[in-house]
Amino acid sequence: MRLAVLGATGQTGQHVVNQALQQGHIVTAIVRTPSKLTVHHQNLKVVEGNIFSEESLTPHFKGQDAVISCLGFPMAFISAVTGYTDSMNTALNAMRQAKVNRLISMTSWYTEPNSGTKSSYLIRFLLLPMIRSVLSNMYQMEEVLSKTQDINWTVVRPPGLRNEPATAKEFLTHEGYFVPDDSGNPVGNSVARGDVARFMLSLLNSNAWVKKGVAMTTK
Ligand SMILES: NC(=O)c1ccc[n+]([C@@H]2O[C@H](COP(=O)([O-])OP(=O)(O)OC[C@H]3O[C@@H](n4cnc5c(N)ncnc54)[C@H](OP(=O)(O)O)[C@@H]3O)[C@@H](O)[C@H]2O)c1
């Protein structure tokens, strides 16, 4: 397939680019700093683009089969985080212009404000309040997508990300804001970035999570 990747220079995005190339996809990495992506491959095109400009993204989206986004924005303490919604609104419009119909984007476990009540004390009372500005904007972005009917989107929600390569572990998935065990408690609290990339790419061959948000982790 022909894939456009946003956030390709990021820690998860680089796994997506590398695995996609290994799987034989043709990848366009749309980045703000091309020199940051050090991978070279005959099926990889690295282009400079502005994720907040429809005019910038549309030409790079033309002819693609899917857009994959691993964008991430830093937490903010005074002003609100808006990068997720702003870039998603832009990307959706550019996809419409370019007639690209498949989008796979990542957010996180616990984007819904009340979904963390079963998490550990450390996560619930320290981590989640600390990153709430990011989670809130991710949640707003998920709401934008949930109202989007004309594009086949999937939101992938991973737990904490470990900087580790892909494994062959089985995926655990749940249509919700975390993956629960049989008692309804979260299964673990982290996953390898390589496995998130592996999961995102696996969705290209599946209609299972189209127009859905899926929490994932590995066994
Ligand atoms: N950390 C965790 O434990 C955790 C857990 C669950 C979910 N997540 C979420 O998962 C996503 C991916 O995480 P990650 O750690 O792989 O991300 P990351 O390494 O921080 O990468 C973020 C990517 O977004 C790009 N980006 C940010 N602002 C941009 C802008 N204004 N214009 C163009 N590109 C921009 C960065 O480009 P540059 O390289 O040019 O900066 C980079 O490619 C993030 O949304 C993160 O919040 C994180």
The ligand as a MOL file (V3000), in Angstrom:
LIG
                    3D

  0  0  0     0  0            999 V3000
M  V30 BEGIN CTAB
M  V30 COUNTS 48 52 0 0 0
M  V30 BEGIN ATOM
M  V30 1 N 4.6940 8.5640 26.3660 0
M  V30 2 C 3.7790 7.6650 26.6220 0
M  V30 3 O 3.9340 6.8190 27.5330 0
M  V30 4 C 2.5020 7.6560 25.8070 0
M  V30 5 C 1.5000 6.7320 26.1160 0
M  V30 6 C 0.3670 6.6700 25.3120 0
M  V30 7 C 0.2300 7.5120 24.2160 0
M  V30 8 N 1.2170 8.4390 23.9520 0 CHG=1
M  V30 9 C 1.0190 9.3080 22.7790 0
M  V30 10 O 1.4370 8.5980 21.6320 0
M  V30 11 C 1.8270 9.5140 20.6100 0
M  V30 12 C 3.2050 9.1210 20.0740 0
M  V30 13 O 4.1180 9.1410 21.1540 0
M  V30 14 P 5.7060 9.1610 20.8780 0
M  V30 15 O 6.3600 9.1340 22.1940 0
M  V30 16 O 6.0370 8.1640 19.8310 0 CHG=-1
M  V30 17 O 5.8190 10.6270 20.2250 0
M  V30 18 P 7.1180 11.5500 20.0650 0
M  V30 19 O 8.3480 10.7330 20.0450 0
M  V30 20 O 7.0080 12.6770 21.0440 0
M  V30 21 O 6.8960 12.1350 18.5890 0
M  V30 22 C 5.9670 13.1220 18.3200 0
M  V30 23 C 5.9540 13.3710 16.8230 0
M  V30 24 O 5.0590 14.4640 16.5590 0
M  V30 25 C 5.7510 15.3970 15.7500 0
M  V30 26 N 5.2940 16.7660 15.9700 0
M  V30 27 C 5.0250 17.3800 17.1400 0
M  V30 28 N 4.6660 18.6650 16.9310 0
M  V30 29 C 4.7270 18.8490 15.5860 0
M  V30 30 C 4.4940 19.9630 14.7410 0
M  V30 31 N 4.0970 21.1380 15.2370 0
M  V30 32 N 4.6640 19.8040 13.4130 0
M  V30 33 C 5.0480 18.6120 12.9070 0
M  V30 34 N 5.2910 17.5150 13.6460 0
M  V30 35 C 5.1330 17.6430 14.9750 0
M  V30 36 C 7.2100 15.2770 16.1600 0
M  V30 37 O 8.0150 15.8640 15.1670 0
M  V30 38 P 9.5040 16.3840 15.4890 0
M  V30 39 O 10.3490 15.1350 15.5210 0
M  V30 40 O 9.8120 17.2920 14.3770 0
M  V30 41 O 9.4460 17.0540 16.8430 0
M  V30 42 C 7.3380 13.7680 16.2610 0
M  V30 43 O 7.4850 13.1990 14.9880 0
M  V30 44 C 1.8020 10.8930 21.2630 0
M  V30 45 O 0.5830 11.5300 20.9290 0
M  V30 46 C 1.8540 10.5720 22.7440 0
M  V30 47 O 1.2690 11.5910 23.5350 0
M  V30 48 C 2.3510 8.5100 24.7110 0
M  V30 END ATOM
M  V30 BEGIN BOND
M  V30 1 1 1 2
M  V30 2 2 2 3
M  V30 3 1 2 4
M  V30 4 1 4 5
M  V30 5 2 4 48
M  V30 6 2 5 6
M  V30 7 1 6 7
M  V30 8 2 7 8
M  V30 9 1 8 9
M  V30 10 1 8 48
M  V30 11 1 9 10
M  V30 12 1 9 46
M  V30 13 1 10 11
M  V30 14 1 11 12
M  V30 15 1 11 44
M  V30 16 1 12 13
M  V30 17 1 13 14
M  V30 18 2 14 15
M  V30 19 1 14 16
M  V30 20 1 14 17
M  V30 21 1 17 18
M  V30 22 2 18 19
M  V30 23 1 18 20
M  V30 24 1 18 21
M  V30 25 1 21 22
M  V30 26 1 22 23
M  V30 27 1 23 24
M  V30 28 1 23 42
M  V30 29 1 24 25
M  V30 30 1 25 26
M  V30 31 1 25 36
M  V30 32 1 26 27
M  V30 33 1 26 35
M  V30 34 2 27 28
M  V30 35 1 28 29
M  V30 36 1 29 30
M  V30 37 2 29 35
M  V30 38 1 30 31
M  V30 39 2 30 32
M  V30 40 1 32 33
M  V30 41 2 33 34
M  V30 42 1 34 35
M  V30 43 1 36 37
M  V30 44 1 36 42
M  V30 45 1 37 38
M  V30 46 2 38 39
M  V30 47 1 38 40
M  V30 48 1 38 41
M  V30 49 1 42 43
M  V30 50 1 44 45
M  V30 51 1 44 46
M  V30 52 1 46 47
M  V30 END BOND
M  V30 END CTAB
M  END
